[in-house]
Amino acid sequence: MTDFRLDQLTIPGVVLAGGRSSRMGRDKAGVMLGGRSLLDHALSRLSPQTVSVAVNADRADGHRLPVVSDRIAGKAGPMAGIHAAMAYGAALPATHVVTVSVDCPFFPADLVNRLAGALSHPEQIAIAASEGRSHPVFGLWPTALAADLEEWMGIDDKRRVRDFLQRHDVTEVAFPLHPTRASLLDPFFNINTPDDLMEAERWLAALGA
């Protein structure tokens, strides 16, 4: 057993919204779902779970929030956003930062609490999973790892999240499917295409939202 405890309300959150969105054909943060933008959905779910919220993007239209831009040039993928979130958290200062993806509007309301509760020591990373698949962009990251991540991104051309995780102690937290009026919803259902957006509208209706 361990005495390590991390209060979720000491943890800042960062919504990762800086991707290319090539399959959607437009900036995902501004895509409308149920009359609200995907960024609005992410913020409304993450804000009650954290001490503060920022957005990893070039801008946060319509929101008075800190904008955390990538520090690694060239749209280097989700790891660049996670690195920016770590560096932002370290400067606050905070020992950990949680990241979520803007294109997953149904992520769990207890995400941060469960990730924080899974940590056994301060250097451990916690990531979410569902149905046997990991979702590493939904992660709780020690901000002290920012320098290591930056160095790794300079030497690893592929820059895959899972490759970085293999360098560290990681715990995975499995989240159950969410019951709806229709069937069971994977809370990490993500919107990559217009067809996914149509499906998300159906899930929203099934949730009664």
N, CA, C and O of each residue as an XYZ file, in Angstrom:
836
protein
N       0.846     -1.191      0.000
C       0.000      0.000      0.000
C       0.884      1.245      0.000
O       2.059      1.196      0.363
N       0.287      2.360     -0.417
C       1.030      3.611     -0.452
C       0.245      4.699      0.235
O      -0.984      4.657      0.289
N       0.964      5.679      0.763
C       0.309      6.825      1.397
C       0.140      7.982      0.420
O      -0.363      9.039      0.801
N       0.555      7.797     -0.840
C       0.466      8.890     -1.802
C      -0.990      9.189     -2.128
O      -1.761      8.290     -2.464
N      -1.357     10.465     -2.025
C      -2.711     10.909     -2.342
C      -2.617     12.196     -3.143
O      -1.820     13.077     -2.821
N      -3.419     12.304     -4.173
C      -3.442     13.496     -5.006
C      -4.876     13.993     -5.080
O      -5.749     13.303     -5.605
N      -5.122     15.185     -4.556
C      -6.459     15.779     -4.562
C      -6.776     16.276     -5.966
O      -6.023     17.070     -6.528
N      -7.896     15.809     -6.541
C      -8.219     16.195     -7.904
C      -8.387     17.703     -8.047
O      -8.165     18.243     -9.131
N      -8.774     18.392     -6.977
C      -9.001     19.836     -7.071
C      -7.723     20.648     -6.912
O      -7.774     21.867     -6.747
N      -6.581     19.976     -6.960
C      -5.291     20.671     -7.098
C      -4.750     20.522     -8.512
O      -3.678     21.040     -8.828
N      -5.488     19.816     -9.363
C      -4.990     19.448    -10.689
C      -5.573     20.376    -11.753
O      -6.795     20.467    -11.869
N      -4.747     21.061    -12.527
C      -5.263     21.806    -13.680
C      -5.558     20.862    -14.830
O      -4.955     19.796    -14.948
N      -6.499     21.271    -15.681
C      -6.849     20.473    -16.853
C      -6.580     21.229    -18.135
O      -6.688     22.454    -18.179
N      -6.231     20.498    -19.178
C      -5.999     21.098    -20.487
C      -6.768     20.297    -21.532
O      -6.612     19.081    -21.638
N      -7.604     20.999    -22.306
C      -8.328     20.381    -23.413
C      -7.445     20.429    -24.653
O      -7.054     21.506    -25.103
N      -7.136     19.272    -25.198
C      -6.302     19.191    -26.403
C      -7.172     19.459    -27.631
O      -7.995     18.629    -28.018
N      -6.976     20.622    -28.231
C      -7.827     21.044    -29.352
C      -6.994     21.610    -30.489
O      -7.480     22.431    -31.267
N      -5.747     21.179    -30.592
C      -4.855     21.754    -31.589
C      -4.544     20.856    -32.767
O      -3.612     21.130    -33.523
N      -5.318     19.772    -32.941
C      -5.047     18.839    -34.029
C      -5.396     19.394    -35.395
O      -6.031     20.442    -35.510
N      -4.976     18.681    -36.427
C      -5.193     19.130    -37.803
C      -6.650     18.977    -38.255
O      -7.104     19.735    -39.111
N      -7.388     18.015    -37.698
C      -8.801     17.775    -38.054
C      -8.986     17.547    -39.549
O      -9.959     18.025    -40.132
N      -8.074     16.829    -40.166
C      -8.110     16.665    -41.620
C      -9.335     15.880    -42.084
O      -9.898     16.196    -43.132
N      -9.759     14.871    -41.334
C     -10.911     14.070    -41.749
C     -12.234     14.809    -41.535
O     -13.208     14.577    -42.251
N     -12.256     15.703    -40.540
C     -13.462     16.489    -40.314
C     -13.551     17.640    -41.310
O     -14.647     18.070    -41.669
N     -12.400     18.139    -41.756
C     -12.384     19.215    -42.736
C     -12.511     20.596    -42.135
O     -12.605     21.579    -42.870
N     -12.515     20.696    -40.813
C     -12.590     21.988    -40.124
C     -12.128     21.793    -38.688
O     -11.961     20.666    -38.222
N     -11.927     22.889    -38.007
C     -11.462     22.860    -36.623
C     -12.502     22.165    -35.745
O     -13.646     22.610    -35.657
N     -12.097     21.074    -35.096
C     -13.057     20.314    -34.290
C     -13.606     21.118    -33.114
O     -14.763     20.934    -32.734
N     -12.815     21.987    -32.545
C     -13.259     22.711    -31.347
C     -14.550     23.471    -31.592
O     -15.372     23.611    -30.687
N     -14.733     23.963    -32.808
C     -15.915     24.744    -33.128
C     -17.053     23.949    -33.729
O     -18.106     24.515    -34.023
N     -16.870     22.642    -33.923
C     -17.938     21.803    -34.472
C     -19.110     21.774    -33.492
O     -18.909     21.625    -32.286
N     -20.319     21.915    -34.003
C     -21.504     21.993    -33.154
C     -22.124     20.614    -32.949
O     -22.296     19.849    -33.898
N     -22.450     20.315    -31.716
C     -23.130     19.084    -31.331
C     -24.255     19.456    -30.368
O     -24.001     19.973    -29.280
N     -25.483     19.195    -30.767
C     -26.604     19.546    -29.903
C     -26.685     21.032    -29.610
O     -27.112     21.431    -28.527
N     -26.274     21.858    -30.573
C     -26.352     23.300    -30.396
C     -25.216     23.911    -29.603
O     -25.244     25.107    -29.312
N     -24.212     23.113    -29.244
C     -23.045     23.605    -28.502
C     -21.786     23.100    -29.183
O     -21.787     22.024    -29.780
N     -20.716     23.871    -29.096
C     -19.459     23.448    -29.707
C     -18.845     22.291    -28.927
O     -19.119     22.110    -27.740
N     -18.009     21.509    -29.613
C     -17.304     20.429    -28.920
C     -16.427     20.973    -27.800
O     -16.267     20.323    -26.767
N     -15.859     22.160    -27.997
C     -15.072     22.757    -26.919
C     -15.957     23.051    -25.714
O     -15.539     22.822    -24.579
N     -17.164     23.549    -25.932
C     -18.088     23.782    -24.824
C     -18.385     22.487    -24.072
O     -18.385     22.461    -22.841
N     -18.637     21.418    -24.819
C     -18.909     20.131    -24.180
C     -17.731     19.697    -23.308
O     -17.918     19.270    -22.168
N     -16.517     19.807    -23.850
C     -15.329     19.385    -23.098
C     -15.141     20.227    -21.845
O     -14.844     19.696    -20.775
N     -15.311     21.521    -21.973
C     -15.118     22.406    -20.828
C     -16.156     22.154    -19.732
O     -15.830     22.179    -18.545
N     -17.389     21.913    -20.131
C     -18.438     21.696    -19.132
C     -18.223     20.392    -18.374
O     -18.628     20.275    -17.217
N     -17.590     19.413    -19.012
C     -17.324     18.155    -18.318
C     -16.050     18.213    -17.485
O     -15.972     17.601    -16.420
N     -15.048     18.952    -17.972
C     -13.763     18.966    -17.281
C     -13.707     19.981    -16.137
O     -13.096     19.707    -15.104
N     -14.327     21.133    -16.303
C     -14.198     22.214    -15.314
C     -14.551     21.791    -13.888
O     -13.813     22.142    -12.967
N     -15.660     21.043    -13.654
C     -15.977     20.658    -12.273
C     -14.986     19.677    -11.665
O     -14.993     19.460    -10.453
N     -14.133     19.084    -12.495
C     -13.222     18.051    -12.022
C     -11.825     18.573    -11.702
O     -10.994     17.826    -11.187
N     -11.554     19.834    -11.996
C     -10.189     20.361    -11.882
C     -10.185     21.723    -11.202
O     -11.232     22.343    -11.018
N      -8.993     22.178    -10.832
C      -8.867     23.492    -10.199
C      -8.948     24.604    -11.233
O      -9.366     25.714    -10.904
N      -8.562     24.336    -12.468
C      -8.603     25.322    -13.545
C      -8.550     24.587    -14.875
O      -8.196     23.409    -14.932
N      -8.908     25.292    -15.947
C      -8.918     24.677    -17.275
C      -8.264     25.623    -18.277
O      -8.465     26.836    -18.223
N      -7.488     25.061    -19.180
C      -6.888     25.796    -20.291
C      -7.124     25.003    -21.572
O      -7.566     23.855    -21.528
N      -6.829     25.620    -22.700
C      -7.053     24.989    -24.000
C      -5.746     24.966    -24.775
O      -5.093     25.997    -24.937
N      -5.370     23.794    -25.250
C      -4.217     23.660    -26.131
C      -4.694     23.837    -27.566
O      -5.250     22.916    -28.166
N      -4.473     25.026    -28.108
C      -4.924     25.374    -29.454
C      -4.259     26.684    -29.832
O      -3.531     27.279    -29.038
N      -4.516     27.120    -31.040
C      -4.009     28.423    -31.459
C      -4.833     29.560    -30.867
O      -4.342     30.677    -30.704
N      -6.103     29.261    -30.546
C      -6.985     30.264    -29.950
C      -8.141     29.524    -29.287
O      -8.328     28.325    -29.499
N      -8.916     30.250    -28.480
C     -10.095     29.680    -27.822
C     -11.259     30.630    -28.049
O     -11.672     31.353    -27.142
N     -11.778     30.622    -29.257
C     -12.814     31.572    -29.652
C     -14.004     31.525    -28.697
O     -14.549     30.461    -28.406
N     -14.392     32.709    -28.218
C     -15.568     32.810    -27.373
C     -15.354     32.421    -25.934
O     -16.310     32.416    -25.159
N     -14.132     32.093    -25.544
C     -13.860     31.660    -24.176
C     -12.701     32.468    -23.593
O     -11.666     32.647    -24.236
N     -12.890     32.944    -22.384
C     -11.812     33.648    -21.681
C     -11.031     32.632    -20.865
O     -11.188     32.517    -19.649
N     -10.196     31.910    -21.568
C      -9.411     30.852    -20.953
C      -7.960     30.994    -21.361
O      -7.663     31.549    -22.419
N      -7.044     30.492    -20.523
C      -5.650     30.443    -20.963
C      -5.507     29.569    -22.201
O      -6.069     28.475    -22.261
N      -4.761     30.047    -23.185
C      -4.467     29.273    -24.386
C      -3.033     28.763    -24.285
O      -2.087     29.543    -24.183
N      -2.893     27.451    -24.314
C      -1.595     26.799    -24.157
C      -1.151     26.335    -25.537
O      -1.612     25.303    -26.025
N      -0.274     27.077    -26.154
C       0.185     26.737    -27.502
C       1.294     25.687    -27.451
O       2.034     25.594    -26.472
N       1.394     24.900    -28.521
C       2.488     23.934    -28.621
C       3.826     24.654    -28.545
O       4.012     25.707    -29.155
N       4.742     24.086    -27.803
C       6.102     24.622    -27.733
C       7.014     23.947    -28.742
O       8.122     24.413    -29.007
N       6.536     22.851    -29.299
C       7.290     22.115    -30.307
C       6.635     22.395    -31.650
O       5.458     22.092    -31.845
N       7.376     22.960    -32.555
C       6.827     23.462    -33.814
C       6.434     22.334    -34.763
O       6.900     21.202    -34.637
N       5.566     22.670    -35.716
C       5.280     21.765    -36.820
C       4.099     20.850    -36.635
O       4.031     19.806    -37.284
N       3.145     21.205    -35.758
C       1.981     20.343    -35.535
C       2.428     18.903    -35.316
O       2.110     18.008    -36.098
N       3.169     18.704    -34.239
C       3.853     17.434    -33.990
C       2.971     16.371    -33.351
O       3.487     15.402    -32.792
N       1.657     16.529    -33.420
C       0.764     15.494    -32.933
C       0.371     15.664    -31.482
O       0.723     16.657    -30.845
N      -0.375     14.674    -30.950
C      -0.896     14.805    -29.587
C       0.180     14.937    -28.524
O      -0.053     15.560    -27.488
N       1.356     14.361    -28.759
C       2.404     14.476    -27.744
C       2.872     15.914    -27.593
O       3.296     16.312    -26.508
N       2.804     16.695    -28.655
C       3.165     18.111    -28.537
C       2.168     18.839    -27.644
O       2.547     19.705    -26.855
N       0.888     18.481    -27.772
C      -0.120     19.070    -26.903
C       0.047     18.648    -25.463
O      -0.111     19.457    -24.550
N       0.368     17.376    -25.254
C       0.595     16.887    -23.890
C       1.828     17.561    -23.293
O       1.827     17.927    -22.117
N       2.875     17.726    -24.094
C       4.059     18.434    -23.619
C       3.719     19.872    -23.223
O       4.153     20.349    -22.175
N       2.944     20.559    -24.061
C       2.547     21.927    -23.745
C       1.748     21.977    -22.446
O       1.919     22.892    -21.641
N       0.868     20.981    -22.245
C       0.081     20.918    -21.015
C       0.973     20.703    -19.795
O       0.780     21.341    -18.760
N       1.947     19.802    -19.918
C       2.887     19.559    -18.815
C       3.656     20.823    -18.447
O       3.772     21.174    -17.273
N       4.182     21.503    -19.473
C       4.961     22.718    -19.226
C       4.090     23.804    -18.603
O       4.535     24.533    -17.716
N       2.851     23.907    -19.069
C       1.906     24.873    -18.505
C       1.647     24.556    -17.033
O       1.685     25.448    -16.185
N       1.383     23.281    -16.735
C       1.127     22.887    -15.355
C       2.313     23.144    -14.445
O       2.151     23.595    -13.311
N       3.507     22.855    -14.948
C       4.718     23.060    -14.141
C       4.906     24.524    -13.784
O       5.417     24.844    -12.711
N       4.496     25.413    -14.678
C       4.685     26.854    -14.449
C       3.675     27.436    -13.472
O       3.869     28.557    -13.001
N       2.603     26.715    -13.150
C       1.544     27.300    -12.308
C       1.947     27.649    -10.869
O       1.655     28.770    -10.455
N       2.588     26.790    -10.077
C       3.060     25.433    -10.381
C       2.049     24.386     -9.919
O       1.289     24.612     -8.977
N       2.052     23.238    -10.598
C       1.253     22.085    -10.205
C       2.093     20.839    -10.409
O       2.936     20.795    -11.304
N       1.869     19.832     -9.589
C       2.659     18.602     -9.711
C       2.164     17.714    -10.842
O       2.926     16.916    -11.388
N       0.875     17.852    -11.199
C       0.277     17.025    -12.235
C      -0.674     17.860    -13.077
O      -1.175     18.893    -12.632
N      -0.913     17.403    -14.291
C      -1.890     18.032    -15.174
C      -2.662     16.920    -15.878
O      -2.095     15.887    -16.234
N      -3.956     17.142    -16.074
C      -4.773     16.161    -16.780
C      -5.092     16.693    -18.174
O      -5.349     17.884    -18.350
N      -5.074     15.801    -19.156
C      -5.411     16.175    -20.526
C      -6.622     15.383    -20.999
O      -6.795     14.214    -20.654
N      -7.464     16.050    -21.803
C      -8.596     15.395    -22.449
C      -8.634     15.859    -23.895
O      -8.063     16.893    -24.242
N      -9.308     15.090    -24.732
C      -9.408     15.432    -26.142
C     -10.728     16.140    -26.424
O     -11.774     15.752    -25.903
N     -10.671     17.175    -27.249
C     -11.865     17.970    -27.544
C     -12.892     17.183    -28.344
O     -14.064     17.558    -28.360
N     -12.490     16.108    -29.006
C     -13.424     15.396    -29.886
C     -14.142     14.234    -29.212
O     -14.756     13.412    -29.892
N     -14.073     14.154    -27.880
C     -14.764     13.107    -27.123
C     -15.734     13.758    -26.142
O     -15.371     13.989    -24.989
N     -16.954     14.058    -26.571
C     -17.856     14.871    -25.744
C     -18.512     14.142    -24.579
O     -19.202     14.772    -23.778
N     -18.314     12.830    -24.465
C     -19.017     12.067    -23.434
C     -18.078     11.494    -22.371
O     -18.467     10.581    -21.642
N     -16.847     12.013    -22.267
C     -15.903     11.404    -21.329
C     -16.425     11.480    -19.894
O     -17.226     12.360    -19.580
N     -15.986     10.573    -19.020
C     -16.611     10.411    -17.705
C     -16.510     11.635    -16.798
O     -15.515     12.361    -16.806
N     -17.567     11.839    -16.019
C     -17.597     12.936    -15.049
C     -16.697     12.660    -13.849
O     -16.411     13.567    -13.068
N     -16.248     11.412    -13.696
C     -15.332     11.065    -12.599
C     -13.941     10.730    -13.127
O     -13.163     10.060    -12.449
N     -13.630     11.190    -14.325
C     -12.348     10.871    -14.960
C     -11.167     11.245    -14.072
O     -10.323     10.400    -13.773
N     -11.104     12.497    -13.653
C      -9.928     12.986    -12.935
C      -9.813     12.324    -11.572
O      -8.717     11.950    -11.156
N     -10.924     12.177    -10.879
C     -10.895     11.561     -9.562
C     -10.374     10.125     -9.629
O      -9.581      9.706     -8.786
N     -10.823      9.380    -10.631
C     -10.389      7.992    -10.739
C      -8.938      7.879    -11.198
O      -8.212      7.003    -10.727
N      -8.503      8.749    -12.107
C      -7.096      8.726    -12.511
C      -6.196      9.072    -11.330
O      -5.176      8.422    -11.100
N      -6.585     10.104    -10.585
C      -5.771     10.510     -9.426
C      -5.720      9.408     -8.379
O      -4.676      9.172     -7.771
N      -6.844      8.733     -8.168
C      -6.902      7.675     -7.169
C      -6.104      6.444     -7.535
O      -5.795      5.622     -6.673
N      -5.766      6.309     -8.810
C      -5.015      5.130     -9.264
C      -3.515      5.272     -9.076
O      -2.793      4.277     -9.141
N      -3.031      6.483     -8.844
C      -1.587      6.704     -8.730
C      -1.049      6.115     -7.429
O      -1.658      6.260     -6.369
N       0.091      5.456     -7.527
C       0.734      4.904     -6.338
C       1.978      5.675     -5.927
O       2.481      5.491     -4.818
N       2.486      6.545     -6.814
C       3.628      7.395     -6.458
C       3.628      8.615     -7.390
O       2.986      8.585     -8.439
N       4.333      9.673     -7.021
C       4.223     10.939     -7.751
C       4.713     10.912     -9.185
O       4.297     11.752     -9.983
N       5.587      9.970     -9.546
C       6.145      9.947    -10.898
C       5.333      9.080    -11.858
O       5.668      8.980    -13.039
N       4.275      8.458    -11.361
C       3.489      7.546    -12.193
C       2.521      8.328    -13.088
O       2.016      9.383    -12.705
N       2.276      7.789    -14.285
C       1.289      8.325    -15.217
C       0.040      7.457    -15.147
O       0.141      6.233    -15.067
N      -1.140      8.079    -15.176
C      -2.396      7.329    -15.223
C      -3.119      7.666    -16.518
O      -3.266      8.839    -16.864
N      -3.573      6.636    -17.240
C      -4.320      6.849    -18.479
C      -5.630      6.074    -18.427
O      -5.762      5.090    -17.699
N      -6.594      6.539    -19.217
C      -7.914      5.923    -19.241
C      -7.956      4.774    -20.245
O      -7.149      4.700    -21.171
N      -8.924      3.880    -20.032
C      -9.165      2.771    -20.954
C     -10.646      2.416    -20.922
O     -11.349      2.708    -19.955
N     -11.108      1.777    -22.004
C     -12.466      1.243    -22.048
C     -12.510      0.119    -23.071
O     -11.828      0.172    -24.094
N     -13.301     -0.878    -22.793
C     -13.450     -2.020    -23.696
C     -12.108     -2.605    -24.140
O     -11.953     -3.013    -25.291
N     -11.155     -2.644    -23.237
C      -9.861     -3.234    -23.532
C      -8.933     -2.377    -24.357
O      -7.864     -2.840    -24.757
N      -9.316     -1.114    -24.630
C      -8.467     -0.200    -25.408
C      -8.057      0.972    -24.540
O      -8.877      1.528    -23.809
N      -6.801      1.346    -24.616
C      -6.323      2.497    -23.848
C      -6.575      3.788    -24.615
O      -6.622      3.801    -25.845
N      -6.735      4.864    -23.869
C      -6.983      6.195    -24.438
C      -5.979      7.167    -23.802
O      -6.343      7.955    -22.929
N      -4.736      7.107    -24.236
C      -3.680      7.831    -23.522
C      -3.781      9.351    -23.579
O      -3.168     10.022    -22.748
N      -4.532      9.928    -24.527
C      -4.678     11.389    -24.478
C      -5.542     11.807    -23.302
O      -5.529     12.973    -22.907
N      -6.304     10.856    -22.730
C      -7.006     11.097    -21.474
C      -6.084     10.609    -20.360
O      -6.210      9.486    -19.872
N      -5.167     11.468    -19.976
C      -4.123     11.053    -19.049
C      -3.872     12.068    -17.949
O      -4.171     13.255    -18.079
N      -3.315     11.560    -16.866
C      -2.871     12.393    -15.751
C      -1.353     12.299    -15.717
O      -0.788     11.227    -15.500
N      -0.698     13.446    -15.938
C       0.738     13.483    -16.207
C       1.498     14.241    -15.123
O       1.110     15.357    -14.779
N       2.577     13.664    -14.571
C       3.454     14.436    -13.690
C       4.140     15.539    -14.499
O       4.767     15.265    -15.522
N       4.021     16.763    -14.046
C       4.609     17.870    -14.806
C       6.135     17.807    -14.813
O       6.775     18.424    -15.664
N       6.713     17.079    -13.887
C       8.174     16.931    -13.848
C       8.710     16.172    -15.051
O       9.916     16.183    -15.301
N       7.818     15.503    -15.813
C       8.261     14.748    -16.977
C       8.327     15.596    -18.249
O       8.641     15.070    -19.316
N       8.040     16.882    -18.157
C       8.018     17.729    -19.354
C       9.362     17.733    -20.073
O       9.405     17.636    -21.299
N      10.449     17.842    -19.335
C      11.773     17.893    -19.963
C      12.097     16.573    -20.650
O      12.663     16.565    -21.743
N      11.742     15.453    -20.012
C      11.993     14.152    -20.612
C      11.180     13.985    -21.894
O      11.680     13.444    -22.880
N       9.942     14.443    -21.885
C       9.102     14.342    -23.073
C       9.667     15.191    -24.217
O       9.689     14.756    -25.369
N      10.118     16.393    -23.892
C      10.694     17.252    -24.931
C      11.942     16.614    -25.547
O      12.136     16.654    -26.762
N      12.777     16.032    -24.699
C      13.987     15.378    -25.203
C      13.617     14.182    -26.078
O      14.212     13.988    -27.139
N      12.646     13.381    -25.649
C      12.226     12.205    -26.409
C      11.662     12.606    -27.770
O      11.926     11.941    -28.772
N      10.894     13.680    -27.810
C      10.314     14.114    -29.081
C      11.380     14.578    -30.068
O      11.158     14.559    -31.279
N      12.534     14.994    -29.556
C      13.622     15.409    -30.423
C      14.376     14.257    -31.045
O      15.105     14.448    -32.018
N      14.211     13.041    -30.490
C      14.968     11.896    -30.998
C      14.081     10.797    -31.582
O      14.582      9.889    -32.245
N      12.757     10.869    -31.341
C      11.842      9.849    -31.857
C      10.975     10.466    -32.947
O      10.107     11.292    -32.665
N      11.208     10.070    -34.177
C      10.488     10.661    -35.306
C       9.013     10.283    -35.333
O       8.189     11.060    -35.816
N       8.666      9.110    -34.826
C       7.266      8.650    -34.885
C       6.391      9.368    -33.859
O       5.224      9.653    -34.126
N       6.945      9.654    -32.704
C       6.276     10.439    -31.661
C       4.923      9.856    -31.276
O       3.948     10.589    -31.114
N       4.868      8.546    -31.132
C       3.632      7.896    -30.725
C       3.509      7.909    -29.214
O       4.477      7.671    -28.492
N       2.298      8.193    -28.747
C       2.067      8.301    -27.310
C       2.503      7.028    -26.598
O       3.145      7.086    -25.549
N       2.156      5.888    -27.163
C       2.457      4.621    -26.485
C       3.960      4.388    -26.363
O       4.412      3.782    -25.392
N       4.733      4.855    -27.325
C       6.182      4.697    -27.245
C       6.749      5.493    -26.070
O       7.656      5.032    -25.378
N       6.209      6.684    -25.853
C       6.671      7.467    -24.703
C       6.262      6.796    -23.399
O       7.041      6.760    -22.446
N       5.058      6.272    -23.353
C       4.583      5.640    -22.124
C       5.456      4.463    -21.720
O       5.605      4.181    -20.531
N       6.033      3.775    -22.693
C       6.883      2.631    -22.384
C       8.138      3.023    -21.609
O       8.792      2.168    -21.011
N       8.471      4.292    -21.617
C       9.643      4.777    -20.882
C       9.356      4.988    -19.399
O      10.279      5.225    -18.619
N       8.075      4.905    -18.999
C       7.683      5.301    -17.645
C       6.745      4.286    -17.013
O       6.235      3.380    -17.672
N       6.534      4.468    -15.716
C       5.583      3.641    -14.972
C       4.184      4.194    -15.249
O       3.897      5.356    -14.961
N       3.328      3.353    -15.806
C       1.985      3.785    -16.201
C       0.948      2.857    -15.587
O       1.112      1.637    -15.591
N      -0.113      3.441    -15.065
C      -1.254      2.654    -14.616
C      -2.449      2.990    -15.495
O      -2.655      4.145    -15.871
N      -3.231      1.969    -15.817
C      -4.371      2.135    -16.713
C      -5.651      1.978    -15.903
O      -5.784      1.046    -15.110
N      -6.590      2.896    -16.108
C      -7.851      2.877    -15.372
C      -8.975      2.569    -16.354
O      -9.217      3.328    -17.292
N      -9.662      1.444    -16.129
C     -10.745      1.022    -17.024
C     -12.058      1.679    -16.606
O     -12.452      1.621    -15.441
N     -12.729      2.304    -17.575
C     -14.026      2.931    -17.339
C     -15.112      2.106    -18.020
O     -14.917      1.634    -19.140
N     -16.257      1.925    -17.356
C     -17.320      1.103    -17.934
C     -18.074      1.841    -19.042
O     -18.015      3.066    -19.145
N     -18.779      1.071    -19.864
C     -19.683      1.663    -20.834
C     -20.842      2.333    -20.103
O     -21.242      1.912    -19.018
N     -21.368      3.380    -20.721
C     -22.410      4.179    -20.077
C     -23.789      3.799    -20.625
O     -23.993      3.810    -21.839
N     -24.734      3.462    -19.742
C     -26.065      3.095    -20.242
C     -26.823      4.303    -20.795
O     -26.784      5.386    -20.212
N     -27.498      4.116    -21.900
C     -28.334      5.156    -22.502
C     -29.697      4.544    -22.830
O     -29.921      3.355    -22.601
N     -30.589      5.349    -23.359
C     -31.906      4.845    -23.758
C     -31.814      3.857    -24.906
O     -32.715      3.039    -25.092
N     -30.735      3.920    -25.680
C     -30.577      3.040    -26.843
C     -29.768      1.800    -26.490
O     -30.265      0.679    -26.593
N     -28.523      2.001    -26.076
C     -27.644      0.882    -25.730
C     -26.499      1.443    -24.893
O     -26.607      2.531    -24.327
N     -25.408      0.695    -24.820
C     -24.268      1.119    -24.012
C     -23.320      1.980    -24.839
O     -22.958      1.623    -25.960
N     -22.931      3.098    -24.282
C     -22.061      4.063    -24.958
C     -20.655      4.001    -24.392
O     -20.466      4.049    -23.176
N     -19.665      3.893    -25.276
C     -18.274      4.031    -24.857
C     -18.051      5.506    -24.528
O     -18.201      6.353    -25.409
N     -17.695      5.837    -23.276
C     -17.551      7.252    -22.909
C     -16.431      7.966    -23.657
O     -16.345      9.194    -23.629
N     -15.567      7.193    -24.332
C     -14.474      7.800    -25.097
C     -14.747      7.749    -26.607
O     -13.825      7.833    -27.419
N     -16.015      7.612    -26.961
C     -16.408      7.738    -28.369
C     -15.879      9.066    -28.898
O     -16.107     10.116    -28.298
N     -15.169      9.013    -30.031
C     -14.583     10.263    -30.531
C     -15.090     10.581    -31.931
O     -15.451      9.696    -32.707
N     -15.102     11.864    -32.221
C     -15.660     12.387    -33.463
C     -14.525     12.786    -34.388
O     -13.833     13.778    -34.157
N     -14.346     11.993    -35.444
C     -13.288     12.273    -36.419
C     -13.829     12.706    -37.770
O     -13.142     13.390    -38.528
N     -15.069     12.306    -38.075
C     -15.635     12.536    -39.397
C     -17.061     13.072    -39.273
O     -17.650     12.998    -38.195
N     -17.623     13.609    -40.354
C     -19.032     14.015    -40.323
C     -19.973     12.880    -39.941
O     -20.973     13.115    -39.263
N     -19.671     11.653    -40.363
C     -20.502     10.510    -39.973
C     -20.452     10.283    -38.466
O     -21.471      9.983    -37.844
N     -19.260     10.426    -37.880
C     -19.136     10.309    -36.425
C     -19.980     11.377    -35.723
O     -20.588     11.115    -34.685
N     -20.010     12.569    -36.295
C     -20.795     13.649    -35.706
C     -22.282     13.304    -35.716
O     -22.984     13.572    -34.741
N     -22.764     12.717    -36.798
C     -24.160     12.290    -36.863
C     -24.447     11.227    -35.806
O     -25.501     11.241    -35.170
N     -23.499     10.306    -35.625
C     -23.678      9.271    -34.599
C     -23.681      9.893    -33.210
O     -24.450      9.476    -32.344
N     -22.827     10.886    -32.993
C     -22.779     11.561    -31.697
C     -24.104     12.256    -31.397
O     -24.542     12.275    -30.246
N     -24.747     12.827    -32.412
C     -26.066     13.435    -32.210
C     -27.074     12.380    -31.741
O     -27.916     12.661    -30.888
N     -26.987     11.174    -32.295
C     -27.890     10.109    -31.870
C     -27.608      9.695    -30.438
O     -28.533      9.440    -29.667
N     -26.312      9.626    -30.073
C     -25.977      9.293    -28.688
C     -26.460     10.379    -27.723
O     -26.941     10.078    -26.631
N     -26.329     11.626    -28.131
C     -26.783     12.737    -27.289
C     -28.276     12.617    -27.011
O     -28.727     12.821    -25.885
N     -29.037     12.283    -28.053
C     -30.475     12.101    -27.886
C     -30.766     10.906    -26.974
O     -31.680     10.951    -26.151
N     -29.971      9.829    -27.133
C     -30.174      8.641    -26.306
C     -29.853      8.892    -24.836
O     -30.405      8.243    -23.948
N     -28.958      9.836    -24.594
C     -28.625     10.214    -23.221
C     -29.675     11.121    -22.597
O     -29.682     11.360    -21.390
N     -30.569     11.623    -23.459
C     -31.584     12.545    -22.952
C     -31.062     13.923    -22.705
O     -31.672     14.695    -21.966
N     -29.903     14.265    -23.331
C     -29.271     15.559    -23.112
C     -29.840     16.589    -24.091
O     -29.434     17.751    -24.069
